[in-house]
Structures are given as structure tokens and as C-alpha cells.
Amino acid sequence: MELLIKNAKIVDWSQNFIGDVYINEGIICEMGKNLKKDCKIIDAEGLTLLPSFIDLHVHFREPGFTNKEDIESGSYAAAKGGYTMVNLMANTKPVCSSMDTINYVLNRAKEVGIIDVHQVSSITNNFDGKDISHLDRLDPSVKIISEDGNDVMDSKVMLEAMVKAKESGRIVMCHCEEHLLSNIDTRLSENTMTWRNIALAEFTGCAVHIAHVSTKESMEYIIEAKKKGINVTCEVAPHHIALVDNDYRVNPPIREKEDVEFLIKSIKDGWVDAIGTDHAPHTAEDKKNGSPGISGIETAFSVCYTKLVKEEKISFSKLSEIMSRNPAYIMGVKKGQIKIGYDADLVLVDTERKYEICSDTFKSKGKNTPFNGTKVYGAVVRTLKSGNTVFSEM
Ligand code: DOR
């Protein structure tokens, strides 16, 4: 299959120019101006072509909670949001602790065939907080382990898990939360565990990825760790940079102005590796009963484009770096850049289009969002996976 995308503003972490991209057999084969090919053409004049987005932090809820989301609805939601690769969390039922469950997810994602899926394994078996023997039975293709919202409370267990992860070249992804402190102070709870997990990363040399950093103090610890050369990366969620003093239930909570300003400054200064949506769909009833989380994969680009590029004026290339290039690098895949030889996983966006977010239009089963009615710039117009259209409103 050949495809020529013409007259697009081509943006990735390292470039920004108007030109054409020629795709053959799912791979970017030529780039330049005035390319001429005898094949299907998309005229993208007035639109921006980016590498599609990669989300390191996603809940698709299958198996177990398919009333909230399933791999099919989640895949369509991701494609609508401009994403073609997601890293799924393990808080399913059963918990993703065995290759049987992990392979079920991967096979289902392949059957749906819309986007690439990596399934995380839990750090402890079935989130029991103690047993890590299942880690020895994981296939090498499992690149990331995470305990999600449970974190691992026992520091010795976490230490041993990091030793194992280092030996097998895996990343330990940390939702930093000391549960004994959560009811006292959620900031202290996040900060304490961020600090502990960094200390364990330093001691073991294991690669650690800190999820949804939301406080100034946690980000300061991470910056300090990076300066010392500790093997730590981090992500920030769109809602933690776009909202302040808002009690919409999400974990970690929406923070204060000072935190938001510091997170944005840290993005500008190059300390933040990735935007992770923490896409957490829930039913209306579960939400009413207090389930924390935001269905965020369909609004992430517009929210980040509006908040960061339009208002705060980071470059469009910087946004592409944290939404595509760096997450691809962390996942170890040849994606996230518009470059000859790379996968033609791409997204066309209309940066001039202003629209009002309305969860009724979500492909996700989860309509839970604090952004309903918010006016944003930057609509995803078309998403391509290996050169094939997986979402289009064109
Ligand atoms: O708000 C959240 N919801 N934070 C998490 O860490 C988990 C997630 C969920 O699974 O619903």
C-alpha cells in the first residue's frame, strides 16, 4: 500500500516544515517538497502532520471490567485521540500477573487490530504486595512492570523487584502513593513514595518511570535524581497541567497553582519525559460512588496543545517530543518520529480549529471527564497506523 501525504506542516521533535511524506508498506520512505507519486494522495494543506502519540499510562479494563471499557472501545478511543500505541496497566480482573492473562490482552488487541498494545505485568503476584516469583515466568517481551494505584508498600519487596527488573532489563513504573498517609495528606503520600522509589532506583540501578507526577516536591526530587544521573524518567498527566483547585476525583488529585506552574516549567526545562494520560474510564454509577479517574485519551492532545503550545508557548516540537518521541524511546520502539525508515504511525491535526469538549462524542465507554464544555484548540482529524487510516473525520 502506497500513500502520499501532501502539503502538510510536518512537525516532530526535530523538525517543522511544510512538505510531503511518502509511505510504502507502512513505512515512511521519502520526505520532501513537491514529491510526485502515482498512488493515493491525501491533501493535507492547512493541517499539521505529527508522529501519532504513544501513551505510557492507560486502563482498558479488559479482562474484568468491560462495562467501563474494553480493548475494542479503548482502541477506537485511542485512535480518535491520535494515539496508536498504549501501555496498559495491570489492574484488571484477573490482575495481569501471568503470561496467560497478558497474552489474552495482546491477542484481543491484535484481533481488534487498530493500535499497538503493550501490557504491563503487576510487580507482585495479583497485587498481593509480597510475592514476586511470577516475574521469573514473564516473557522478555514484557518490558514494564507496575503495581498501579497499589504501589508496593513493603520497601524490601520493591527493592527485590527492582533487582529482578534490572537483571531482566525491565522498567519499574511507579504510581507513588504511601497508602498509610493517603488519608492524612495526599501530597505527603505522593512525595514520600516518590522519594523512596528514587532512592531504591539509585541503590539498585534499575530503570524507574514515575507516573503522573502531580506535586512540586515530587518533581523536585525527580529533577535532583536526574541531575545525579539516576536512571529515572517521568510523566505528567494532561489534567495535572490544565486544572487547579478542582475536586474532580482523580488519583493523584488535582493540585494547586504553584504545582501546575512548576510542572509546566519542568516541561519547558526538559525534565518531563512524557505526557501520560492515565486514561481511566468508569461508568457513571461507579463515578457517582467515588471511583477516581478521568477518561482522557480523546482529549489529551487538545488539552496539551491548548495549555502548553497556545498559552504557555512551548514549541510544537517540544510537545511532539513528550507525546511521541520520548514515550517511543521508553517503550523501545522505532516510532514517534517522522523519519525515513520509521513506522508510518502518524496523525493529522487542525490546530486552528477551536471546539468544545463533549463526552457524548467519546468513543470510550467512559464519559467521565472534568473537561466537558471546555473550549480547546487542536482537533485530531485523521490517525494513521502503518499508513492505514484508523480514525478519520476527513
Ligand atoms: O485516578 C485514577 N484512576 N488513578 C489511578 O491510579 C488508577 C485509576 C483507575 O484505575 O481508575
Boltz pocket constraint, residues with backbone or C-beta under 6 A from the ligand:
constraints:
  - pocket:
      binder: B
      contacts: [[A, 59], [A, 91], [A, 148], [A, 149], [A, 175], [A, 249], [A, 250], [A, 251], [A, 252], [A, 278], [A, 280], [A, 281], [A, 292], [A, 293], [A, 294]]
      max_distance: 6.0
